Amino acid sequence: MDRDNQIMRIPRKVMETIIEEKRQQAEGQKKKAESKILYGHISTQVQMVDYATKTRRRGLVEDIHDGIAVVEELEYIKECNAIVIPMMFHTM
């Protein structure tokens, strides 16, 4: 955690381990009750963390496109919102 820049990074291996544990728990629950699909949501944020510049900034339409590309590759994320509110909508 970088408190000065208000950035928290979760290592990929940690997230993969958590997801696998949850998937195994869901499999165990399938045997006990009705089938449950494990999925997550990605919420819409007001600001983006730009890791290249290590700053927070208002979102861009390109961020939404990037978010869609990422979600399409993640089988456990079935849907997402707009990832970020684009800067052009902040004044509306």
C-alpha positions in Angstrom: 0.0 0.0 0.0 1.3 3.4 -1.0 -0.4 5.7 1.4 1.2 8.9 0.0 -0.3 8.3 -3.4 -3.4 6.4 -2.1 -2.7 3.4 -4.2 -3.3 -0.2 -3.1 -2.0 -3.0 -5.2 -3.1 -6.6 -4.7 -0.6 -9.1 -6.0 -1.9 -11.2 -8.9 -1.1 -14.5 -7.0 -3.1 -13.4 -4.0 -6.1 -12.6 -6.1 -5.8 -15.9 -8.0 -5.6 -17.8 -4.7 -8.7 -16.0 -3.3 -10.6 -16.6 -6.5 -9.7 -20.3 -6.5 -10.7 -20.7 -2.8 -14.1 -19.1 -3.6 -14.5 -21.3 -6.6 -13.8 -24.4 -4.5 -16.3 -23.2 -1.8 -18.9 -22.7 -4.6 -18.2 -26.2 -5.8 -18.8 -27.5 -2.3 -22.0 -25.6 -2.0 -23.3 -27.1 -5.3 -23.2 -30.5 -3.7 -25.2 -29.2 -0.7 -27.8 -27.1 -2.4 -28.8 -25.6 -5.7 -26.0 -24.7 -8.1 -24.5 -21.2 -7.4 -22.5 -19.4 -10.0 -19.5 -17.5 -8.7 -19.2 -14.2 -10.3 -18.1 -10.6 -9.5 -19.0 -7.1 -10.5 -16.8 -4.2 -11.4 -18.3 -1.0 -10.2 -18.2 2.4 -11.8 -15.5 4.7 -10.3 -15.2 8.5 -10.5 -11.4 8.5 -10.7 -8.9 6.2 -12.3 -5.5 5.3 -10.9 -3.0 5.8 -13.6 -0.2 3.5 -12.8 2.1 4.9 -15.5 2.1 8.3 -13.9 1.2 7.1 -10.3 -1.6 9.6 -10.1 -5.4 9.7 -9.8 -7.2 11.3 -12.6 -10.7 11.6 -14.1 -11.7 8.8 -16.4 -11.5 8.8 -20.2 -13.6 6.9 -22.7 -10.4 4.9 -23.5 -10.5 3.6 -19.9 -13.9 2.2 -20.6 -12.7 0.5 -23.7 -9.7 -0.9 -21.8 -12.0 -2.1 -19.0 -14.3 -3.9 -21.5 -11.2 -5.7 -23.0 -10.1 -6.8 -19.6 -13.5 -8.1 -18.5 -13.9 -10.0 -21.7 -10.9 -12.1 -20.8 -12.0 -12.8 -17.2 -14.3 -15.8 -17.1 -15.4 -15.1 -13.5 -16.5 -11.5 -14.2 -19.7 -11.9 -16.2 -20.6 -8.3 -16.5 -19.4 -4.8 -15.6 -20.5 -1.3 -15.5 -18.6 1.5 -17.2 -15.5 1.1 -15.1 -15.1 4.9 -14.8 -17.3 7.9 -15.4 -15.7 9.7 -18.4 -14.4 13.2 -17.8 -16.9 14.7 -20.3 -19.8 13.6 -18.1 -18.5 15.1 -14.8 -20.0 18.5 -15.6 -23.5 17.3 -16.5 
